[in-house]
Amino acid sequence: MGLLLVAVAVIVVVNWVSERTDLPSAALLTLAGIGYALLPGPNIGLDPDVVMTGILPPLLYHAALESSLVGIRRNLRTIISLSVVLVLLTAASVGVAFSLVVAGATLAAGMALGAAVAPTDPVAALAVARKVGLPLGVVTLIEGEGLLNDATALTTFSVAISVASGAGFSLSSAVGRFVLAAAGGLLVGLAMAYCRRGLRAWTHDVLTANAISLVTPFVTYLAAEKVHASGVLAVVVCGLIVGHDSPRSETGATRLQTRAVWRLVNFLLEGLVFLLIGQQLPTILDGLRGYSTSTIIVSVSVTVAVVLLMRPLWLVLTQTLPRPLHTRLGNADSRAEKLTGREIFVLSWAGTRGVVSLAAIFAVPFMTHSGAAFPDRNLLLFCTFVVVLVTLIGQGSTFGRVVRALGLQPDAVDELRLRHRARTAAIQAALDRLDELDQQDDDLDARALVSVREQLSARLERYQRQLDLLESSDLGEVPLTGYEAAAAIRRAAIDAERDELVRWRDAGMLPDKSLRVLQRELDHEEGMLPIGTPRSRGRNR
């Protein structure tokens, strides 16, 4: 319990530092984990089963909930190229290179290493991507690759381990295992998503809905693993479908609370994952005593070099094909375009590895089927750890500066234009619905109808004025409007209302129960104000 409390304290402090610097919390937490591991005292070992069944499913599920099923589906050809083809090529290249430079190393052991370091870690990649602003098309590619490549890597890893342990290799068997794992994971994910859809029909209590949401990734993962399918793919598929259905199948209250709960879970688990990565350093270093310095340096250098070079080479190669495998799509009305040089560079720099790679390589058995020691197990662990450090700390800590140096930022004006168009369309649909109600229901309260129509019309007029300003803005800068000033004033008024309600409570004139009800009303009203408008004073609620 003491270690857990210390870990939470470190996560909070590191997040505070990250918000005030240009450094991603993932890199800082990994360094903090290394620093703690070098101190005297107990460390937390990495148990692959705990990571794969207890930590990874909720992280993947939350990432899938926040991703776009439509965007991934529209970019599926490119995402498959990254999450399947590139993973297989990287695993094979690392395997061949490792077996050639390390005396006595087998190709199967090298392939196990390659499969472990080949996939970009969805937790690490998305943590880095969220830190900096990126265009929608590039974000979709990073998200889709990070969510879907683990099924390829883990299946390849299990085949390589079987061969290295003496079980033999059959191409047809390997392909069959991959197809069954992928197809099974897809089917289980679909089945669990539709079960969730059925549960929503009778789950109206917000707390019950949140409880079901929290157990969904674990049930999905275990169900898929039970039938020897890809649990990772099943969780991702389920999360993508549930997130896609959420706007029409969940109530507003459920959505607000579920998102808040998942943000907290994701925040804590992400922090623990990166701390856990750093704490594995002493265990890994202890296993290197039987290797010469030259062997360690050569094997690590070759592994890191292949991992870093394969990604940009594959991205550049596919752009030279008559129909490039790598394109990026933004909104529904945008056309597929080749990746630019800046986008290729950013995608190459976004290839961070993380806890999935370490969990996989720690799952390498100590003994083969014949009872002999697994070949070069400790060296495989160290090579994987260095790849994780180089990509997570080296690339992750410089990712924001690289993006800004290349000028690859989303167009804020275009994003606001799209949102205001959607807002005006939604309000117009609401006005049309009021007209239908007025014609169909003679008993409808006329004054209430007029009041609601006036409110909607005022909002429609306000959004239309803002849209006109945005349409005339061609400098890439968001024009200021009177609405932002009014929102800042309204925030000041809400602060005053909160203070007065608390004064009533403190004076014994208002029960705490009533205070919470009135505060919730103000909280929801404040939540309707535009994000980023300044407060009247230095509060940070």
C-alpha positions in Angstrom: 0.0 0.0 0.0 2.9 2.3 0.8 4.4 1.9 -2.7 1.1 2.5 -4.3 0.6 5.8 -2.4 4.1 6.9 -3.3 3.4 6.0 -7.0 0.2 8.1 -7.0 2.1 11.0 -5.5 4.8 10.7 -8.1 2.2 10.5 -10.9 0.5 13.7 -9.6 3.8 15.6 -9.3 5.1 14.5 -12.7 1.8 15.5 -14.3 2.1 18.9 -12.8 5.6 19.3 -14.1 4.6 18.0 -17.6 1.7 20.6 -17.8 4.2 23.4 -17.2 7.0 22.1 -19.5 7.4 20.7 -23.0 8.1 17.2 -21.7 5.6 14.4 -21.9 4.6 12.7 -18.7 5.4 9.3 -20.2 9.1 10.0 -20.5 9.3 11.8 -17.1 7.5 8.9 -15.3 9.8 6.3 -16.9 12.9 8.3 -15.7 11.3 8.6 -12.3 10.8 4.8 -12.3 14.5 4.3 -13.1 15.5 6.7 -10.4 13.4 4.9 -7.8 14.7 1.5 -9.0 18.3 2.5 -8.3 17.5 3.4 -4.7 17.8 0.8 -2.0 14.5 -0.9 -1.1 11.9 -3.1 -2.8 10.9 -2.7 -6.4 7.7 -3.9 -8.2 8.4 -6.6 -10.7 6.7 -6.8 -14.0 4.4 -9.8 -14.2 3.3 -10.3 -17.8 0.0 -11.9 -16.8 -0.9 -8.9 -14.6 0.0 -6.4 -17.3 -1.8 -8.2 -20.1 -5.0 -9.0 -18.2 -5.2 -6.3 -15.5 -3.6 -3.2 -17.0 -3.6 -3.3 -20.7 -7.4 -4.0 -21.3 -8.7 -0.9 -19.6 -6.1 1.3 -21.2 -6.8 -0.1 -24.7 -10.6 0.2 -24.1 -10.4 3.8 -23.0 -8.2 4.6 -26.0 -10.7 2.9 -28.3 -13.6 4.8 -26.7 -11.9 8.1 -27.5 -10.9 7.0 -31.0 -13.0 7.3 -34.2 -14.4 4.1 -35.7 -15.4 6.1 -38.8 -11.8 7.6 -39.1 -10.1 4.2 -38.7 -12.5 2.5 -41.1 -11.8 5.2 -43.8 -8.1 4.8 -43.2 -8.1 1.0 -42.8 -5.8 0.3 -45.8 -3.1 2.5 -44.4 -3.6 1.3 -40.8 -3.3 -2.3 -41.9 -0.1 -1.5 -43.7 1.3 -0.1 -40.4 -0.2 -2.5 -37.9 0.2 -5.8 -39.9 2.8 -5.5 -42.7 5.2 -3.2 -41.0 5.1 -5.2 -37.8 5.9 -8.5 -39.6 8.7 -6.8 -41.6 10.2 -5.3 -38.5 10.0 -8.6 -36.6 11.6 -10.5 -39.4 14.4 -7.9 -39.9 15.3 -7.7 -36.2 15.2 -11.5 -36.1 17.6 -11.9 -39.0 19.9 -9.1 -37.9 20.1 -10.4 -34.3 20.8 -14.0 -35.4 23.7 -12.8 -37.7 25.5 -10.5 -35.2 25.1 -12.5 -32.0 27.2 -15.7 -31.9 25.0 -18.8 -31.4 21.7 -16.9 -31.5 18.9 -18.6 -33.3 16.5 -17.0 -35.8 13.5 -18.0 -33.7 14.9 -16.2 -30.6 15.7 -13.2 -32.8 12.1 -13.3 -34.2 10.8 -13.3 -30.6 12.8 -10.1 -29.9 11.6 -8.6 -33.2 7.9 -9.4 -32.5 8.3 -7.8 -29.0 9.8 -4.5 -30.2 7.9 -4.3 -33.5 4.6 -2.8 -32.4 4.2 0.8 -31.3 2.7 0.8 -27.9 -0.9 2.2 -27.9 -0.5 3.6 -24.4 2.8 5.3 -25.1 2.0 6.4 -28.6 -1.4 7.9 -27.7 0.1 9.6 -24.5 2.6 11.3 -26.7 0.1 12.2 -29.5 -2.3 13.8 -27.0 0.5 16.1 -25.7 0.9 17.9 -29.0 -1.6 19.1 -31.5 -1.6 17.1 -34.7 -3.8 17.2 -37.8 -6.8 14.8 -37.6 -5.6 12.5 -40.4 -2.2 11.9 -38.7 -3.8 11.4 -35.3 -6.1 8.7 -36.8 -3.2 6.8 -38.3 -1.3 6.9 -35.0 -4.4 5.8 -33.0 -5.3 3.1 -35.4 -1.8 1.6 -35.7 -1.3 1.6 -31.9 -4.7 0.0 -31.2 -4.5 -2.8 -33.9 -0.8 -3.8 -34.2 -0.6 -5.8 -30.9 -2.6 -8.7 -32.3 -0.1 -9.1 -35.1 2.9 -8.8 -32.8 1.7 -11.0 -30.0 0.6 -13.8 -32.4 4.0 -13.6 -34.1 5.7 -13.6 -30.7 3.9 -16.8 -29.6 4.9 -18.6 -32.8 8.5 -17.6 -32.4 8.6 -18.7 -28.8 7.1 -22.1 -29.8 9.8 -22.6 -32.4 12.6 -21.4 -30.2 11.4 -23.8 -27.5 11.7 -26.8 -29.8 8.0 -27.2 -31.0 9.0 -26.8 -34.7 7.7 -24.4 -37.3 5.0 -24.8 -39.9 4.1 -21.9 -42.2 0.5 -23.1 -42.6 0.2 -23.5 -38.9 1.6 -20.0 -38.2 -0.7 -18.4 -40.8 -3.7 -20.4 -39.4 -3.0 -19.2 -35.8 -2.7 -15.6 -37.0 -6.0 -15.8 -38.9 -7.8 -17.6 -36.1 -6.5 -15.1 -33.5 -7.5 -12.1 -35.6 -10.9 -13.5 -36.7 -11.7 -14.7 -33.2 -10.8 -11.4 -31.7 -12.9 -9.5 -34.2 -15.9 -11.8 -33.5 -15.6 -11.7 -29.7 -15.3 -7.9 -29.8 -18.4 -7.6 -32.0 -20.3 -10.0 -29.7 -19.4 -8.1 -26.6 -20.2 -4.8 -28.1 -23.7 -6.0 -29.1 -24.2 -7.4 -25.6 -23.3 -3.9 -24.2 -25.9 -2.5 -26.6 -28.5 -4.9 -25.3 -27.7 -4.1 -21.7 -28.2 -0.4 -22.3 -31.8 -1.0 -23.1 -32.6 -1.7 -19.4 -29.7 0.0 -17.6 -31.0 3.4 -16.7 -29.1 4.0 -13.5 -25.9 5.9 -14.0 -23.8 4.0 -11.4 -24.9 0.7 -12.8 -24.0 1.8 -16.3 -20.5 2.9 -15.1 -20.0 -0.4 -13.3 -20.8 -2.3 -16.5 -18.5 0.0 -18.5 -15.6 -0.7 -16.1 -15.9 -4.5 -16.3 -16.4 -4.6 -20.1 -12.7 -4.6 -21.1 -11.8 -7.4 -18.7 -14.7 -9.6 -19.6 -14.0 -9.1 -23.3 -10.3 -9.8 -23.0 -10.8 -13.0 -20.9 -13.6 -14.2 -23.2 -11.3 -13.9 -26.2 -8.4 -15.5 -24.5 -10.6 -18.4 -23.4 -11.3 -19.3 -27.1 -7.6 -18.7 -28.0 -8.5 -15.5 -29.9 -6.7 -12.1 -29.7 -7.9 -10.5 -26.4 -6.2 -7.3 -27.4 -8.1 -7.0 -30.7 -11.4 -8.0 -29.1 -11.1 -5.2 -26.5 -10.2 -2.7 -29.2 -13.1 -3.7 -31.5 -15.5 -3.6 -28.6 -14.3 -0.2 -27.5 -14.5 1.3 -31.0 -18.1 0.1 -31.5 -19.3 1.1 -28.0 -17.7 4.6 -28.4 -19.3 4.9 -31.8 -22.7 4.0 -30.4 -22.4 6.2 -27.3 -23.8 9.5 -28.7 -27.2 7.8 -29.6 -27.4 5.1 -27.0 -26.3 6.7 -23.7 -28.0 9.5 -21.7 -26.2 12.7 -21.1 -25.8 12.0 -17.4 -24.3 8.6 -18.1 -21.9 10.0 -20.7 -20.6 12.7 -18.4 -20.0 10.4 -15.5 -18.5 7.5 -17.6 -16.1 9.9 -19.3 -15.0 11.3 -15.9 -14.5 7.8 -14.4 -12.5 6.6 -17.4 -10.3 9.7 -17.5 -9.3 9.0 -13.9 -8.7 5.3 -14.5 -6.6 6.0 -17.5 -4.6 8.7 -15.8 -3.6 6.5 -12.9 -3.0 3.3 -15.0 -0.9 5.2 -17.5 1.2 6.6 -14.8 1.7 3.2 -13.1 2.6 1.6 -16.4 5.4 4.1 -17.1 6.7 3.9 -13.6 6.7 0.1 -13.9 8.8 0.3 -17.1 11.5 2.2 -15.3 11.6 -0.1 -12.3 12.6 -3.1 -14.4 16.2 -1.8 -15.0 17.9 -3.6 -12.1 16.3 -7.0 -12.9 17.4 -6.7 -16.5 20.9 -5.6 -15.7 21.4 -8.5 -13.3 21.0 -11.0 -16.2 23.8 -9.5 -18.4 26.7 -10.8 -16.3 27.3 -13.7 -18.7 27.7 -11.6 -21.8 30.8 -9.7 -23.0 30.5 -5.9 -23.4 31.0 -6.1 -27.1 28.2 -8.6 -27.5 25.8 -6.4 -25.6 26.7 -3.2 -27.5 26.5 -4.9 -30.9 23.2 -6.6 -30.2 21.6 -3.5 -28.8 22.9 -1.3 -31.5 21.6 -3.5 -34.3 18.2 -4.0 -32.6 17.7 -0.2 -32.1 19.0 0.6 -35.6 16.6 -1.8 -37.3 13.6 -0.6 -35.3 14.3 3.0 -36.0 15.1 2.6 -39.7 12.4 0.2 -40.8 9.6 2.6 -40.0 10.6 5.5 -42.2 11.9 3.2 -44.9 8.5 1.5 -45.1 6.6 4.8 -45.1 8.8 6.2 -47.9 8.7 3.0 -49.9 4.9 2.7 -49.9 4.6 6.3 -51.2 6.4 5.3 -54.4 3.8 2.6 -55.4 1.3 3.5 -58.1 -1.4 3.4 -55.5 0.3 4.4 -52.2 -0.6 2.3 -49.2 -0.1 5.3 -47.0 -2.6 8.2 -47.4 -4.4 10.2 -44.8 -8.0 11.3 -44.7 -9.5 14.0 -42.6 -13.2 14.7 -42.5 -15.8 12.9 -44.5 -15.6 15.4 -47.4 -11.8 15.3 -47.8 -10.1 13.2 -50.4 -7.3 10.7 -49.9 -3.9 12.3 -50.4 -0.3 11.0 -50.2 1.5 11.6 -47.0 3.7 14.7 -47.2 7.4 14.6 -46.2 6.6 16.3 -42.9 3.8 13.8 -42.1 6.2 10.9 -42.9 8.8 12.3 -40.6 6.2 12.8 -37.7 4.8 9.3 -38.2 8.3 7.9 -38.1 9.1 9.9 -34.9 5.8 8.6 -33.3 7.0 5.0 -33.2 7.3 4.8 -29.4 7.4 1.4 -27.7 6.2 0.7 -24.2 4.8 -1.8 -21.7 3.5 -4.2 -24.3 7.0 -4.8 -25.6 8.3 -5.4 -22.0 5.3 -7.6 -21.1 5.9 -9.7 -24.1 9.6 -10.2 -23.7 9.2 -10.9 -19.9 6.8 -13.7 -21.0 9.8 -15.6 -22.7 10.1 -18.8 -20.7 13.3 -19.7 -18.8 13.4 -23.2 -20.2 12.7 -24.8 -23.6 10.7 -28.0 -24.1 13.8 -30.0 -23.8 14.7 -28.6 -20.4 17.6 -26.4 -21.7 17.8 -22.7 -20.9 16.0 -20.5 -23.4 18.6 -19.1 -25.7 19.8 -15.5 -24.9 16.7 -14.7 -22.8 18.5 -12.1 -20.7 20.0 -10.4 -23.7 16.6 -10.3 -25.4 15.2 -8.5 -22.3 18.0 -5.9 -22.3 17.6 -5.2 -26.0 13.9 -4.7 -25.6 14.4 -2.4 -22.6 16.8 -0.2 -24.5 14.5 0.1 -27.5 11.7 1.1 -25.1 13.9 3.7 -23.5 15.3 5.1 -26.8 11.8 5.5 -28.4 9.8 6.5 -25.3 12.3 8.9 -23.8 14.4 9.9 -26.8 11.6 10.3 -29.4 8.8 10.9 -26.9 10.5 13.8 -25.1 11.3 15.5 -28.4 8.1 14.8 -30.3 6.4 18.1 -29.5 9.5 20.1 -30.6 9.7 18.1 -33.8 6.0 18.7 -34.6 6.3 22.5 -34.0 9.6 22.7 -35.9 7.9 21.1 -38.9 4.9 23.3 -38.6 2.5 20.4 -38.7 -0.3 21.8 -36.6 -4.1 21.4 -37.1 -5.9 24.4 -38.6 -7.8 25.8 -35.7 -10.0 28.0 -37.9 -11.0 24.9 -40.0 -11.9 23.0 -36.9 -14.0 25.8 -35.5 -15.7 26.3 -38.9 -16.7 22.6 -38.9 -18.0 22.7 -35.3 -20.1 25.8 -35.9 -21.6 24.3 -39.1 -22.5 21.3 -37.1 -24.0 23.5 -34.3 -26.1 25.5 -36.7 -27.3 22.3 -38.4 -28.2 20.8 -35.0 -30.1 23.9 -33.9 -32.0 24.1 -37.2 -33.0 20.4 -36.7 -34.3 21.3 -33.2 -36.3 24.2 -34.6 -37.8 21.9 -37.3 -38.7 19.4 -34.5 -40.5 22.2 -32.7 -42.5 23.0 -35.8 -43.6 19.4 -36.0 -44.6 19.3 -32.4 -46.6 22.5 -32.9 -48.5 21.0 -35.7 -49.1 17.5 -34.1 -49.9 18.4 -30.5 -52.8 20.9 -30.0 -52.4 20.7 -26.2 -48.8 21.9 -26.3 -48.1 24.9 -24.1 -47.8 27.8 -26.6 -45.8 30.0 -24.3 -43.2 27.3 -23.5 -42.9 26.6 -27.2 -42.3 30.2 -28.0 -39.7 30.5 -25.2 -37.7 27.5 -26.4 -37.9 28.6 -30.0 -36.6 32.1 -29.0 -33.7 30.6 -27.1 -32.8 28.3 -30.0 -33.1 31.1 -32.5 -30.8 33.3 -30.4 -28.2 30.6 -30.3 -28.6 30.0 -34.1 -28.0 33.6 -34.8 -25.0 33.8 -32.5 -23.4 30.7 -34.1 -24.1 32.1 -37.6 -22.4 35.4 -36.7 -19.4 33.4 -35.5 -19.4 31.2 -38.6 -19.4 34.3 -40.8 -16.4 35.6 -39.0 -14.6 32.3 -39.4 -15.5 32.1 -43.1 -13.9 35.5 -43.6 -10.7 34.6 -41.7 -7.9 33.4 -43.9 -4.9 34.0 -41.7 -5.2 30.8 -39.7 -6.0 32.8 -36.6 -9.2 32.4 -34.7 -11.0 35.7 -34.6 -12.3 37.0 -31.3 -16.0 37.5 -30.8 -18.2 39.1 -28.2 -19.3 35.6 -27.2 -16.0 34.9 -25.6 -16.1 38.1 -23.6 -19.7 37.3 -22.5 -18.6 33.7 -21.5 -15.8 35.1 -19.3 -18.3 37.5 -17.6 -20.7 34.6 -17.1 -17.9 32.6 -15.5 -17.4 35.5 -13.1 -21.1 35.5 -12.3 -21.1 31.7 -11.7 -18.2 32.1 -9.3 -20.2 34.7 -7.3 -23.2 32.4 -7.2 -21.1 29.6 -5.9 -19.6 31.8 -3.2 -23.0 32.9 -2.1 -24.3 29.4 -1.9 -21.4 28.3 0.3 -21.9 31.4 2.5 -25.5 30.2 3.0 -24.3 26.7 3.8 -21.7 28.0 6.3 -24.3 30.1 8.0 -26.6 27.1 8.5 -29.3 28.5 6.1 -28.8 25.9 3.4 -28.4 22.1 3.9 -25.4 20.4 2.2 -27.8 18.2 0.2 -29.4 21.3 -1.3 -26.0 22.9 -1.9 -24.9 19.9 -3.9 -28.0 20.1 -6.1 -27.5 23.8 -6.8 -23.8 23.4 -7.4 -24.5 20.7 -9.9 -26.8 23.0 -11.8 -24.0 25.7 -11.9 -21.4 23.1 -12.9 -23.5 22.0 -15.9 -24.1 25.6 -16.9 -20.4 26.3 -16.7 -19.7 23.2 -18.8 -21.8 24.7 -21.6 -19.5 27.7 -21.9 -16.7 27.5 -24.6 -13.5 25.9 -23.5 -10.5 28.2 -23.0 -12.4 31.4 -22.1 -10.6 33.2 -19.2 -11.8 33.3 -15.7 -12.4 36.5 -13.9 -9.9 35.6 -11.2 -7.1 33.1 -10.6 -9.3 30.1 -9.7 -8.6 26.6 -11.0 -11.6 24.4 -10.2 
